[in-house]
Amino acid sequence: MARVFITGSSDGLGLMAGRLLVEQGHAVVLHARNDARAEDARAALPQAEAVVVGDVTTLAAMREVADQANGRGRFDAVVHNVGLGYREPRRVETADGLSHLWAVNVLAPYVLTALMHRPDRLVYLSSGMHLGGDPSLEDLQWAGRPWNGSQAYSDTKLHDVLLAFGVARRRPGVPSNAVSPGWVATRMGGAGAPDDLDQAHRTQVWLAVSDDPDARETGGYLYHRRPADLHPSARDTELQDRLLDYCRDVSGVLLD
């Protein structure tokens, strides 16, 4: 039996992954951004070991979520599922002066990776939209350019792949992979999304707990358990390090 922590798991793909893990006999700790959503998560998956509560839009909350998770002990796997979608109509600034979308989608996974007890496996949720991401790492907070929610989302999903690959290099004994769940009919994806919802959570579960040799590989970007089309800059180790260094400088948190 494995113990798995899933961020952003009060509903949608995170909750679906938690439910499948429980069905397979694993222990799951969920995460919700507030008490009301935590109650919803407990009602939806009463077999969950616990629900960690914290809105990861601020650095203080990210640290608190990491502290709560660490208080539950070390996990065998962490699935960084938390994220905001591409329909953000305007740039929203967090209390730390960061883009709300970037803070949740990129900085939160970075900070939690850095501060939580090191698990055996790491999984980061990306998207096929990462292929349209801007690899320049210029104006990551959209402070100087007109807001474009779809582009900003694509950028963050490229950053998630860079994060997964950068962590894979820095932690060679910890398989670290990125996943595209497809465009599926969740609250984020919308009712008209065309991909198979039943498959959308299975790759991250497989990466988290499977004994298959392929699930123990590291530095991959997968869709339905197979390598998927990858942004041509994603394997650029200098770019990976630049993003990790930026996250370190913004957060004051070192990832070793």
N, C-alpha and C positions, 0 to 999 in steps of 0.2 A: 504494500500500500504506500502511495506517495502522498505528501502534503503539498498542496498547491495554493498559492495566493493569486487571485485574479483582480486586477484593478478595473474600475468602471464596470462592475458586474451586478448592479441592481436590476438590470433588464438587458434586453438585446443579446448580442453575441456573447458577452461576458457571462451572463446568467445561463445561456444555453451551454456554454463550455462547462460551467460549474455543475449543471445538472448532469451532463454526460459523465463527468469525472466521478460524481457521486454514484451514478448507476454502475460504473466500472469498479467501485469499491474503494475509491480514493477519498482522502479528507480534503475539504475545500474551505478556504477562508475567502469570503467575498468582500467587496468594497463598495461603499455608497457615499455620495457627496454630502448627504445630510441625514438627520434622524428619520425623517418621514420616508425617504427612499430606502433607508436601512430596514425599516419595518416592512416595507413592500418586499424587499429581498428575503427577509426571514420568512415571510408568508409564502413566497414563491418557492423557496428551497429550505424548508425547515431542517433538512439533514445537514446543512452547512455547519461547520464547526463554530464559526463566528462571522460577524460582519464588522469590518473596520470602517470608521466614519471619518470623512474629511474631504473638503472641497479643494482639490489640488490646483486652484488658480493662483495661490500665493506660496511663496517659499516657506513661510511659517507653517502653512497647512501641509505642504509636502513633507516637511520634517516631522510633523505630528503623525502623519500617516505612516511614515517609516518607523517611528518610535512604537506606534501601536502594533504594527506588523512584527517588529522585532520582539515585542512583548509576548507574542504568541509562539516564539521559538523560530528556529531556522526552517525554511521551506525547501523541499526538494526541487520545486520549480516555481518561477514567477512568470505570469502572463501579463504583460503590460498592454492591457486592452483599452484603458481609458482614452477618450478622445472626443473632440468636437468635429462637426461635419463641415461641408463645403458651402453651406447656405448662410454662413455668417454675413449679415447684411452690411456691417460696418466694422471698422477697427474698434475694439474695446480694449481699454488699457487696464491692467491689473493694478493692485495696490503697490506692486513692485515696479510699475512703469513699463511692463512688458505687454506685448500683444497677448490677449486672452487665449486666442487659438494656439499660438506657439507655446505659451506657458503650459497649457494642458497637454498638448499633443507631443511635445518634445522635451521640455525642461522637466516635467514631472517624471517621465520614465528615466531620464538621466539621474535626477536627484535620488529617486527611490533605488535605482541600481547601485548608486554610490553608497547610500546610507544603510541599506538593509543588509542583514547577514547574507553572505554569499551563498546562493542556492547552487544546486547541481546543474540547472538548466534555466535559460532565459529565452522568452519569446516576446517579440515586439510586433504589434499590429500596424501594418502599413496599408497600402492600397495600390491598385493598378494605376491610379492617378499620379503616383510618384513619378511616372514616366514623363510627366509634364512639369516636374519640379525644376526650379532654378538652382543650378549648382554653384552659383557665384558666391553664395553666403553674404551677399550685400544687402544691407538694410533689412535684416531678419525681422525686425519689429515693425516694419511698414510705417516708420515715422516720417519718411520723406517722399514716399510714392503714393499715388492714389490707391485706395483699397480695392482689392479684387479678391473676394472670398474664395472663389474656385482656385485661383492661383496660389493664394496663401495656404489653402489646404494641401494642394499638390506639393508645395514646398515642404510643409511639415512632414508629409508622408515620405518624401525623399530623405529628409533628416532622420526619420525613424530607421530607414534602411542603413544610412550612414552610422547611426548610433549602434545598431545591432552588429554591424560589421566591425566597427571600431572596438566594441566591447569584446567581440570574438578574438581580435588580435591581442588585446591587453589581458584577457583572461583565457589563455589557451586550454585550460582544463575544464572550462564551463561552456558547453554548447550554447551558442547565442545565434538566433535566427530571426528573420523577419517573415511575416506572412501577409499575403493578400487574401482576405476572405471573399473577394468578389463584390460586385455591386448587388446587394441583396435587400430585400424588403424589410428593413428594420426602421425604427424611428429616424435614424440618421440617413439611411439609404432611400427612403420614400417608398410608397406603395407600389409604384410602377417599376421598381428595380428588376432586371431580367434574370439575374443569376440564381442558382439553386440555394435557397436558404438552409436546407437540410445539410449541405456540405460546408457551410460558411464557418462553423466553429470546430470542425473535426481536425483540421490540420494542426491548429494550436494545441489541442488536447493530445494528439499523437506526438507532437514534439515535446510536450511536457512530461509524458509518462511512458511512452512506448519503449520496449526493449529492442525494437527493430534497429539494426545497424544504421539504416538511413536516418532514423530519428535522432541518432547520437552524433550526426555530423554537425559541423558548425560553420557559421558564415554563409548561410544560404538564404535565398529569398524564394518562398514557395507559394504555390497556389494549388490547392487540392493535392497536397503531398508531393508535388512535382516542381522542379525548378521552373520559374516563370520569367517572362521578359523583364530585363533589368535595365535601369537607367545606366547609360554608358559611363557616367562619372561615379557610380556607386562603389566601384572597387578602388577608387583613387585613395590611397592610404593617407596622403597629405590632406586631402579634403576631409576625410574622417577625423583626423587629428585636429584640424582647424575647428570643426564643429564641437568636438569634445572640449577643446580648450576654451571656446566661446562659452559653452555651458558652464564650465568651471569658473570662468571669470564673472559671469552674470550671477551665479548662485553662491559663489564662495565655497563650493563643495567639490572636493577632489575625488575623482574616480580612479582607484588604483587597480 
